[in-house]
Amino acid sequence: MLLAAGRGERMRPLTDACPKPLLRVGGRMLIEWHLLALARAGIVDVVVNHAHLGAQVEQALGDGARWKLRIRYSAEGEALETAGGIAHDYSRAVAVASRMRADDLLAWCLLVPNPPHHPSGDFALRDGRLLADGEPKLTFSGIGVYRAALFDKLDPSRKAPLAPLLRAAAAEGRAGAARHDGRWIDVGTPQRLAALDAQLQSRDP
């Protein structure tokens, strides 16, 4: 599931007339980079949620056939945040899901070294487990695998952030994690988007 319902406040004014996932970087839509990665990983069925200017998202992505994917949409009247939308390193997802069932985990998160704009991090990592407390802290990349049971207590019609659910699962010892030291970029502001675009445009073909 790709979460594409946010208003993209930090990206304004770019997102006043264009949903953040459709902003272009390196000649592609932001969301397209993720769709390509999912297709390379062998994942076929994808759900994209949307709210702000959602019709543009559906029009731009269609049924996903151009990426050899099957895309379905979860339309939200208003953005329900990360966990609310779900209640209403990609290539590892299938293997991770199998391991989660065996270990009775509710969530698995990919963590990255803290970027300059988020030096305090989000979670700690120890022996393959996600920890809400402890040092050193790492930053949640936004990539995760979740069992449906993680969202069982949510009201699908209400806003619900994902972080409290992850912290609760971590406190119960039911959240796994891994560290990714490869390239990862948070393009949360117009400046970081422009910087990434410049990097990608300057790459050799």
VENCOR-V322679 format. One record per residue. N is the residue number from 1. RES is the residue in one small letter. SS is DSSP state (helix for helix, strand for strand, loop for the rest). NEAR is the number of other C-alpha atoms within 8 Angstrom. Layout:
# VENCOR-V322679
n->N res->RES ss->SS near->NEAR
n->N res->RES ss->SS near->NEAR
This chain:
# VENCOR-V322679
n->1 res->m ss->loop near->7
n->2 res->l ss->strand near->7
n->3 res->l ss->strand near->10
n->4 res->a ss->loop near->10
n->5 res->a ss->loop near->15
n->6 res->g ss->loop near->11
n->7 res->r ss->loop near->10
n->8 res->g ss->loop near->10
n->9 res->e ss->helix near->6
n->10 res->r ss->helix near->7
n->11 res->m ss->helix near->11
n->12 res->r ss->loop near->9
n->13 res->p ss->loop near->5
n->14 res->l ss->helix near->10
n->15 res->t ss->helix near->12
n->16 res->d ss->helix near->7
n->17 res->a ss->loop near->6
n->18 res->c ss->loop near->10
n->19 res->p ss->loop near->15
n->20 res->k ss->helix near->13
n->21 res->p ss->helix near->9
n->22 res->l ss->helix near->11
n->23 res->l ss->loop near->10
n->24 res->r ss->strand near->9
n->25 res->v ss->strand near->12
n->26 res->g ss->loop near->10
n->27 res->g ss->loop near->7
n->28 res->r ss->strand near->8
n->29 res->m ss->strand near->11
n->30 res->l ss->helix near->12
n->31 res->i ss->helix near->8
n->32 res->e ss->helix near->8
n->33 res->w ss->helix near->9
n->34 res->h ss->helix near->8
n->35 res->l ss->helix near->9
n->36 res->l ss->helix near->9
n->37 res->a ss->helix near->9
n->38 res->l ss->helix near->12
n->39 res->a ss->helix near->12
n->40 res->r ss->helix near->8
n->41 res->a ss->loop near->9
n->42 res->g ss->loop near->7
n->43 res->i ss->loop near->9
n->44 res->v ss->loop near->9
n->45 res->d ss->strand near->8
n->46 res->v ss->strand near->11
n->47 res->v ss->strand near->10
n->48 res->v ss->strand near->12
n->49 res->n ss->strand near->14
n->50 res->h ss->strand near->16
n->51 res->a ss->loop near->14
n->52 res->h ss->loop near->10
n->53 res->l ss->loop near->10
n->54 res->g ss->helix near->11
n->55 res->a ss->helix near->6
n->56 res->q ss->helix near->9
n->57 res->v ss->helix near->12
n->58 res->e ss->helix near->9
n->59 res->q ss->helix near->7
n->60 res->a ss->helix near->7
n->61 res->l ss->helix near->7
n->62 res->g ss->loop near->8
n->63 res->d ss->loop near->8
n->64 res->g ss->loop near->10
n->65 res->a ss->helix near->8
n->66 res->r ss->helix near->5
n->67 res->w ss->helix near->8
n->68 res->k ss->loop near->8
n->69 res->l ss->loop near->13
n->70 res->r ss->strand near->10
n->71 res->i ss->strand near->11
n->72 res->r ss->strand near->9
n->73 res->y ss->strand near->9
n->74 res->s ss->strand near->10
n->75 res->a ss->strand near->8
n->76 res->e ss->loop near->11
n->77 res->g ss->loop near->5
n->78 res->e ss->loop near->7
n->79 res->a ss->loop near->13
n->80 res->l ss->loop near->14
n->81 res->e ss->helix near->12
n->82 res->t ss->helix near->10
n->83 res->a ss->helix near->13
n->84 res->g ss->helix near->17
n->85 res->g ss->helix near->17
n->86 res->i ss->helix near->8
n->87 res->a ss->helix near->11
n->88 res->h ss->loop near->7
n->89 res->d ss->loop near->7
n->90 res->y ss->helix near->8
n->91 res->s ss->helix near->9
n->92 res->r ss->helix near->8
n->93 res->a ss->helix near->9
n->94 res->v ss->helix near->7
n->95 res->a ss->helix near->7
n->96 res->v ss->helix near->10
n->97 res->a ss->helix near->10
n->98 res->s ss->helix near->8
n->99 res->r ss->helix near->8
n->100 res->m ss->helix near->13
n->101 res->r ss->helix near->8
n->102 res->a ss->helix near->7
n->103 res->d ss->helix near->6
n->104 res->d ss->loop near->7
n->105 res->l ss->loop near->13
n->106 res->l ss->loop near->13
n->107 res->a ss->strand near->15
n->108 res->w ss->strand near->15
n->109 res->c ss->strand near->15
n->110 res->l ss->strand near->14
n->111 res->l ss->strand near->13
n->112 res->v ss->strand near->12
n->113 res->p ss->loop near->9
n->114 res->n ss->loop near->11
n->115 res->p ss->loop near->7
n->116 res->p ss->helix near->5
n->117 res->h ss->helix near->4
n->118 res->h ss->helix near->8
n->119 res->p ss->loop near->7
n->120 res->s ss->loop near->7
n->121 res->g ss->loop near->10
n->122 res->d ss->loop near->9
n->123 res->f ss->strand near->14
n->124 res->a ss->strand near->13
n->125 res->l ss->strand near->14
n->126 res->r ss->strand near->7
n->127 res->d ss->loop near->4
n->128 res->g ss->loop near->8
n->129 res->r ss->strand near->13
n->130 res->l ss->strand near->15
n->131 res->l ss->strand near->13
n->132 res->a ss->loop near->10
n->133 res->d ss->loop near->6
n->134 res->g ss->loop near->8
n->135 res->e ss->loop near->5
n->136 res->p ss->loop near->6
n->137 res->k ss->loop near->12
n->138 res->l ss->strand near->14
n->139 res->t ss->strand near->13
n->140 res->f ss->strand near->12
n->141 res->s ss->strand near->9
n->142 res->g ss->strand near->6
n->143 res->i ss->strand near->9
n->144 res->g ss->strand near->8
n->145 res->v ss->strand near->10
n->146 res->y ss->strand near->9
n->147 res->r ss->loop near->8
n->148 res->a ss->helix near->8
n->149 res->a ss->helix near->6
n->150 res->l ss->helix near->11
n->151 res->f ss->helix near->10
n->152 res->d ss->loop near->7
n->153 res->k ss->loop near->5
n->154 res->l ss->loop near->9
n->155 res->d ss->loop near->7
n->156 res->p ss->loop near->9
n->157 res->s ss->loop near->7
n->158 res->r ss->loop near->8
n->159 res->k ss->loop near->11
n->160 res->a ss->loop near->11
n->161 res->p ss->loop near->11
n->162 res->l ss->loop near->10
n->163 res->a ss->helix near->6
n->164 res->p ss->helix near->7
n->165 res->l ss->helix near->11
n->166 res->l ss->helix near->10
n->167 res->r ss->helix near->10
n->168 res->a ss->helix near->8
n->169 res->a ss->helix near->13
n->170 res->a ss->helix near->14
n->171 res->a ss->helix near->9
n->172 res->e ss->loop near->7
n->173 res->g ss->loop near->9
n->174 res->r ss->loop near->12
n->175 res->a ss->strand near->16
n->176 res->g ss->strand near->13
n->177 res->a ss->strand near->12
n->178 res->a ss->strand near->11
n->179 res->r ss->strand near->9
n->180 res->h ss->strand near->9
n->181 res->d ss->loop near->6
n->182 res->g ss->loop near->4
n->183 res->r ss->loop near->4
n->184 res->w ss->loop near->6
n->185 res->i ss->loop near->4
n->186 res->d ss->loop near->5
n->187 res->v ss->loop near->8
n->188 res->g ss->loop near->9
n->189 res->t ss->loop near->8
n->190 res->p ss->helix near->11
n->191 res->q ss->helix near->6
n->192 res->r ss->helix near->10
n->193 res->l ss->helix near->11
n->194 res->a ss->helix near->9
n->195 res->a ss->helix near->8
n->196 res->l ss->helix near->11
n->197 res->d ss->helix near->12
n->198 res->a ss->helix near->9
n->199 res->q ss->helix near->9
n->200 res->l ss->helix near->9
n->201 res->q ss->helix near->8
n->202 res->s ss->loop near->6
n->203 res->r ss->loop near->6
n->204 res->d ss->loop near->3
n->205 res->p ss->loop near->2
